[in-house]
Amino acid sequence: MNDPDVLIAGAGPTGLTLGIDLARRGIPALVVERADDLFPGSRGKGMQPRTMEVFDDLGVLDAIHAAGGGYPVGMVWQNGERKGEHHMFDPAEPTEDAPYNAPWMIPQWRTQRILLERLEELGGTVVFGREVTGVTQDADGVTAHFASGEPVRARYLVAADGGRSAVRRSLGIGMTGEEVDPLPTLVADVRITGLDRDNWHIFPPEGTQELLAICPLAGTEDFQLVARFAEGAEVDLSADGVRKVVAARTHLAAEDVTQVRWASDFRPRAALADRFRTGRVLLAGDAAHVHSPAGGQGLNTSVQDAYNLGWKLGAVLGDGVGAGLLDTYEEERRPIAAQMLDLSTSVHRGETRRGGATRQLDLGYPGSSLTEETRAEPGPLRAGDRAPDGTVDGVRLFDAFRGPHWTLLALGTDGVPAMPAAVRVVHGPAHRSYGTGLFLVRPDGYVGWAGDRPAGLPEYLARFTGR
Ligand SMILES: Cc1cc2nc3c(=O)[nH]c(=O)nc-3n(C[C@H](O)[C@H](O)[C@H](O)COP(=O)(O)OP(=O)(O)OC[C@H]3O[C@@H](n4cnc5c(N)ncnc54)[C@H](O)[C@@H]3O)c2cc1C
């Protein structure tokens, strides 16, 4: 545990993603995790298309594809009979711009295993059994204190320690929000006989709100069971408790549940941290925002927090860029987290369908202080927008973007400026999604700068490369 540049508290999806992004940038980082192993449950199983694009860039997409699968159609049951299909998602097909444009399912435990393997492949480390209990900081660094063992000093600490974040509490950062649903909910991973794996089985209650849904988990033999209970009910997390729920609310018998592999309960709440940064400590993922699981936004937003922060920490620590760049993390991510909380709450309450907004492809940073649109009349795409996929002069754009670098797209213009070696340049004709002009794509896949001519582009780039 030599003093790393970045100490990451928590080996959930957020901490592991950030660990990968820093490792591929050569920034010395260490992930510390309270538990003795990775989280074992299926919890956040819905991957949004934008997260799949992030995973493509981080080099784990093939593994995520191989280990998961598409979402099954819902099937409503009543008195042991199938009553009809229920379509949970608005249909979406892959396009050239958005090649992963369909919901993808993979249990959270499996996503985390894949992320850990990638982190280790890149030379990164997770130290398990290390619980952060508090942090202290000064002008030069931050010190993490643990339940046992020596403190660790780092230049920055990222709190990726989940909704109950000890780091956030130790800094006295408040969470502002509301209860989304007073009803307690049980979530469990079970093996079950008597249900097919072609449908997401839904058992609507009669006269109560005690909904039960049992979804086959792609790539496994398990099902994810989610059961709501009446207000004030005690949720029994034992295997017998889970079996009783199945026997009481379906046509199946208790013995049809052959294994209960993991069980937990929660009460949906939506809350946002009042700040995402205090000095040398940054909050990311559930440590910064907690939400209803409805609409599958939490893990996805968390991964993208890490992805926004990774290249900024890389620029500050690796390229000597001023630490002010880190302020743009909260500036860019907090409004998106607030938007995601509203969306999750609204899906939870049945006010919004799981449609385009949940896919997270239209999110961007148009109003960010890092965004420069220099054209009086922008084309189909503006600075701040997500940089879509496509092919330019035989080059697939997501292939060109893959890696920790910036990319300049010079489309339908001959005025291609000289760029530092670290910037990849793709030159070709005007493109349907982009139009004509120069587009400087950030390492996290958003257009940072757009213009008709190069004036101002080298100065813009120098802000981030320290050169
Ligand atoms: C039933 C359910 C279904 C969900 N479905 C979806 C979905 O379909 N799609 C989606 O996007 N999201 C979903 N979510 C949300 C998703 O699970 C979370 O948003 C996601 O896990 C957040 O990741 P994280 O890394 O920020 O936090 P966590 O996953 O909570 O990870 C935090 C890690 O930090 C560790 N830790 C905690 N305290 C300390 C400490 N003091 N020191 C060191 N380590 C510590 C923990 O052990 C843990 O490993 C769902 C959630 C639930 C409950």
The ligand as a Gaussian input file, in Angstrom:
#p B3LYP/6-31G(d) Opt

LIG

0 1
 C      -32.538000      -3.986000      -6.702000
 C      -31.611000      -3.069000      -7.420000
 C      -31.587000      -3.109000      -8.798000
 C      -30.768000      -2.228000      -9.495000
 N      -30.789000      -2.268000     -10.849000
 C      -30.014000      -1.409000     -11.554000
 C      -29.979000      -1.468000     -12.975000
 O      -30.660000      -2.279000     -13.613000
 N      -29.167000      -0.593000     -13.632000
 C      -28.426000       0.319000     -12.936000
 O      -27.754000       1.142000     -13.570000
 N      -28.397000       0.352000     -11.587000
 C      -29.161000      -0.480000     -10.876000
 N      -29.118000      -0.458000      -9.517000
 C      -28.203000       0.484000      -8.825000
 C      -26.743000      -0.030000      -8.751000
 O      -26.700000      -1.270000      -8.106000
 C      -25.881000       1.006000      -8.025000
 O      -26.130000       2.291000      -8.559000
 C      -24.378000       0.682000      -8.159000
 O      -24.054000      -0.470000      -7.440000
 C      -23.512000       1.839000      -7.655000
 O      -22.163000       1.482000      -7.752000
 P      -21.053000       2.093000      -6.758000
 O      -19.780000       1.473000      -7.150000
 O      -21.153000       3.572000      -6.771000
 O      -21.516000       1.641000      -5.316000
 P      -21.627000       0.123000      -4.702000
 O      -22.003000      -0.838000      -5.757000
 O      -22.483000       0.280000      -3.519000
 O      -20.127000      -0.180000      -4.284000
 C      -19.529000       0.427000      -3.167000
 C      -18.394000      -0.462000      -2.676000
 O      -17.736000       0.216000      -1.621000
 C      -17.511000      -0.689000      -0.551000
 N      -17.450000       0.095000       0.684000
 C      -18.488000       0.608000       1.388000
 N      -18.022000       1.294000       2.439000
 C      -16.667000       1.218000       2.399000
 C      -15.635000       1.751000       3.211000
 N      -15.912000       2.491000       4.290000
 N      -14.341000       1.497000       2.887000
 C      -14.039000       0.744000       1.772000
 N      -15.000000       0.206000       0.974000
 C      -16.290000       0.464000       1.277000
 C      -18.702000      -1.643000      -0.605000
 O      -18.417000      -2.866000       0.054000
 C      -18.890000      -1.786000      -2.104000
 O      -18.109000      -2.835000      -2.637000
 C      -29.937000      -1.308000      -8.781000
 C      -29.936000      -1.310000      -7.382000
 C      -30.765000      -2.163000      -6.705000
 C      -30.767000      -2.118000      -5.205000

